[in-house]
Amino acid sequence: MPVYKFRSVEDMPDPAWRAPGDPALYRALRNLSETTRRLHPRRFPAGVYKHRSIEEMNAQRDQWDAEHVARSRNRPPTK
């Protein structure tokens, strides 16, 4: 893939715009999601969790999110 240099932002071509319902849009979103999943996978504890309330369930999810962020901060930087 060639690398192009531009003197200013005005010289750059407009980004590809896809209309809602366009199959190319869904392919692009799928590819972006797959790339994100591979680069930074989410890990959830195995099992089924029962909660007494929505608030308790949300607190559990917030805890998992905090652990995910903490793990990603402890990862060595990529080159």
Buried (B, 14 or more C-beta within 10 A) or exposed (E): EEEEEEEEEEEEEEEEEBEEEEEEBEEEEEEEEEEEEEEEEEEEEEEEEEEEEEEEEEEEEEEBEEEBEEEEEEEEEEE
